[in-house]
Amino acid sequence: MDLLDIIFPKYCINCRKIGDFICAKCFTFLSFDVDKICAVCNLPSFNGSTHSKCKGKFTIDGVFSSIAYRGVAKKLIIKFKYDPYLSGLKKVMSDLFYEGLIQKEEFHKVLKPDAALVPVPLYHSRERKRGYNHSEILAKELSQRLNLPMINALKRIKNTKPQANLKREERLKNLKDAFEVDSKLKAQIKNKQIFLVDDVFTTGSTLLETGRVLKRSGAESVWGLTLARG
């Protein structure tokens, strides 16, 4: 235990037991058994790929999520996103993310050696207020574990409404034209397999829009990677 742990002891997010952000007992409440669905229609998909009938030229190819977004997992992610004093949670979250991914045979089958990770960006004023982009933190951690480059290729150019209380169609409309590819980095994504990194997959609206933007800018394929799925 280092000095910071003595001065600012860690407590389990769920039961408040001292020691770490999630204790051994509460860890058992996490579920790595996440149902595979099509990112476009949100119906079951055999391997996490987008259904052939749902695919278009600029449609995301599929999505992989590590844990189910409920109970303890939900508490962990909310703390990670909105409490700047708990940025030390990044190791716990990235460990969960990585462990969930490497257990998926389908992920290994589609992964190419020259793939790259691209985090979903926040609008600049929101990132300044929060102090960090949680998706970028997760992407950096995955980059080290998977030995893949991370490219901040996307920019959020529209300050959209919070998505939480919007229905799926409203979310899609809200995010329309909210992102663009950084012109200086366009060459780095051209003809590449891109994995979009975000914290939670709910309706898939964010991944659909960012995936569309990346494909229109020359990405060969685009897959979503999310820590959790709601």
Secondary structure, 3 states (H helix, E strand, C coil): CCHHHHHCCCECCCCCCECCCCCHHHHCCCCCCCCCECCCCCCECCCCECCHHHCCCCCCCEEEEEEECCHHHHHHHHHHHHCHHHHHHHHHHHHHHHHHHHCCHHHHHHCCCCCEEEECCCCHHHHHHHCCCHHHHHHHHHHHHHCCCECCCEEECCCCCCCCCCCHHHHHHHHCCCEEECCCCHHHHCCCEEEEEEEEECCCHHHHHHHHHHHHCCCCEEEEEEEEEC
